[in-house]
Amino acid sequence: MRIIDISNDVLSAEVYEGDPVPELISLASLKNGDRYNLNAVNMGLHNGTHMDAPLHFIDGADGIDKVKPDAFIGPCTVLEVSPGIITGSVVEEYFPRRAERILLKSGGRAFIHRSAADAMAYFGYKLVGTDGLDVEPPQSESYETHKALLGQNIAVLEGLDLSDVANGEYFLIAPPLKIESAEASPVRAMLITDYVFWSGKPEA
């Protein structure tokens, strides 16, 4: 079994235009004669590797604290895709139909069309992730992809580091922080390879 960290560092990750630049703030320091080190972080909830909740684009919808754990914990498929906009026909022809969670590897250059979001919902996906800053196609002003995914209870995981991950099947663990009524949260996303989980009762 191997554990692969697929998270980007919060402080050094590329920042989406308009989001705050994260900052580590020292509140106490052993070097300065304090009794301990103590820091605070000033950041946006979409800095680094993070998960979007339906509330991000749908007023009155569930926040990140209400996203069901089975969305971000379980078997998943990593799929390398070509740069460009992924349409519904591409999903129907090339994407796995039984994968509840899929992570798209493209070097941050692939985006999801509204029709692809609908196809993913039809397939029963619970989560879609990307190594880009955004699943939304560039210059989109209506955010139809986010609304389609989140409105059909598909969690959105953005800002992944899939540079050292090959196509294949893995076990995903990517829990967000439990922040009441927040529209998103940073996550520490990990993949487990060659996983075998024990279940059942021990023999007498």
C-alpha positions in Angstrom: 0.0 0.0 0.0 1.2 3.5 -0.9 -0.2 6.9 0.1 0.2 9.7 -2.4 -0.4 13.3 -1.2 -2.2 15.1 -4.1 -2.6 18.4 -2.3 -0.9 21.7 -3.1 0.6 23.8 -0.3 -1.8 26.5 0.7 0.8 29.2 1.0 2.7 28.5 -2.3 -0.1 27.3 -4.6 -1.3 29.5 -7.5 -4.0 31.9 -6.5 -7.2 32.3 -8.5 -7.7 35.8 -9.8 -9.6 37.8 -7.2 -9.0 35.5 -4.3 -6.9 36.7 -1.4 -3.2 35.7 -1.2 -2.8 33.4 1.8 -0.5 34.6 4.6 1.0 32.9 7.6 0.9 35.4 10.6 3.1 34.9 13.6 1.4 35.5 16.9 4.1 34.1 19.2 7.6 32.8 18.5 10.2 30.9 20.5 12.9 32.8 18.6 11.4 36.0 20.0 11.4 34.8 23.6 7.8 33.6 23.7 7.0 30.3 25.4 5.7 28.7 22.2 5.2 29.1 18.5 1.7 30.2 17.5 0.5 31.2 14.0 -2.7 32.2 12.3 -3.5 31.9 8.6 -5.2 34.6 6.6 -6.6 32.9 3.5 -9.7 32.4 1.4 -11.5 29.1 1.4 -10.6 28.5 -2.2 -6.8 28.8 -1.8 -4.8 25.7 -2.6 -6.5 22.4 -2.9 -10.1 22.8 -1.8 -13.6 21.5 -2.1 -16.7 23.5 -3.2 -20.1 22.9 -1.6 -23.4 23.6 -3.3 -23.7 26.9 -1.4 -20.8 28.3 -3.5 -23.2 29.0 -6.4 -26.7 28.1 -5.1 -28.2 30.4 -2.5 -29.7 28.5 0.4 -28.1 25.2 -0.6 -25.9 23.0 1.7 -22.6 24.4 3.0 -19.4 22.4 3.2 -20.4 21.0 6.7 -23.3 19.3 5.1 -21.5 17.5 2.2 -21.8 13.8 2.8 -18.5 12.0 3.7 -19.1 9.3 1.0 -18.5 12.0 -1.6 -14.9 12.5 -0.6 -13.9 9.1 0.8 -14.0 6.0 -1.4 -12.7 4.4 -4.6 -11.8 6.8 -7.4 -10.5 6.9 -10.9 -7.7 9.1 -12.1 -8.1 9.9 -15.8 -5.6 11.9 -17.9 -7.5 14.0 -20.5 -6.4 16.3 -23.3 -6.4 20.1 -22.8 -9.7 21.8 -23.8 -13.3 21.7 -22.9 -14.8 18.3 -22.0 -18.3 17.9 -23.4 -21.1 15.4 -22.6 -20.3 13.3 -25.6 -16.7 12.9 -24.4 -17.9 11.8 -21.0 -20.4 9.3 -22.6 -17.7 7.8 -24.9 -14.6 7.8 -22.8 -15.3 8.2 -19.1 -15.9 5.2 -16.8 -19.6 4.7 -16.0 -19.2 3.0 -12.7 -16.7 5.4 -11.1 -18.4 7.4 -8.3 -15.4 9.7 -8.0 -13.1 10.9 -10.9 -10.0 13.1 -10.9 -9.1 14.7 -14.1 -5.4 15.1 -14.9 -4.5 17.7 -17.6 -1.9 20.0 -16.2 -4.7 22.3 -15.3 -5.8 22.8 -18.9 -9.0 20.8 -19.2 -12.4 22.2 -18.2 -15.9 20.8 -17.9 -18.8 21.9 -20.1 -22.3 22.0 -18.7 -23.3 19.0 -20.9 -20.4 17.0 -19.3 -21.6 17.9 -15.8 -25.1 16.5 -16.7 -23.5 13.3 -18.1 -21.5 12.8 -14.9 -24.7 13.2 -12.9 -26.4 10.7 -15.1 -23.5 8.2 -14.5 -24.0 8.7 -10.7 -20.7 10.5 -9.9 -20.4 11.8 -6.4 -17.2 13.9 -6.9 -15.2 15.3 -9.7 -11.7 16.7 -9.2 -9.2 18.6 -11.3 -5.6 19.6 -11.2 -6.6 23.0 -12.4 -7.7 26.1 -10.5 -11.3 25.8 -11.8 -13.5 23.2 -13.5 -15.4 26.0 -15.2 -14.4 26.8 -18.8 -12.4 30.1 -19.2 -14.5 33.3 -19.7 -17.6 31.6 -18.3 -19.7 34.3 -16.6 -22.8 32.2 -15.8 -21.0 29.4 -14.0 -23.3 26.8 -15.5 -20.8 24.0 -14.9 -20.5 24.6 -11.2 -24.3 25.1 -10.9 -24.9 21.8 -12.7 -22.4 19.8 -10.7 -23.2 21.2 -7.3 -26.9 21.4 -8.0 -26.9 17.6 -8.6 -24.9 16.9 -5.5 -21.6 16.3 -7.2 -18.8 17.6 -5.0 -16.1 19.7 -6.8 -12.4 19.3 -5.8 -10.1 21.8 -7.3 -6.4 22.6 -7.2 -5.1 19.0 -7.0 -1.5 18.0 -7.6 -1.7 15.0 -9.9 1.8 15.4 -11.5 3.1 12.1 -10.1 -0.1 10.1 -10.4 -0.8 7.7 -13.2 -4.1 6.7 -14.7 -5.8 4.1 -12.7 -7.9 3.1 -9.7 -7.2 4.5 -6.2 -8.9 5.1 -2.9 -9.5 8.8 -2.3 -9.5 10.5 1.1 -10.1 14.2 0.9 -12.1 15.5 3.9 -12.8 19.2 4.1 -12.8 21.1 7.3 -16.2 21.2 9.1 -17.0 24.9 8.8 -20.7 25.7 9.4 -22.4 27.5 6.5 -19.2 27.9 4.5 -19.3 27.5 0.8 -15.9 25.8 0.5 -13.0 24.4 2.5 -9.3 23.6 2.1 -8.6 19.8 2.1 -5.6 17.5 2.4 -6.3 15.1 -0.4 -4.6 11.7 -0.6 -4.7 8.7 -2.8 -4.1 5.1 -1.6 -2.8 2.5 -4.0 -3.2 -1.3 -3.7 -5.6 -0.8 -0.9 -7.3 -3.7 0.9 -9.6 -2.8 3.7 -10.6 -5.4 6.3 -14.3 -5.7 7.1 -16.2 -8.2 9.1 -15.7 -9.9 12.4 -12.5 -11.7 13.5 -12.7 -15.4 13.6 -13.2 -16.9 17.1 
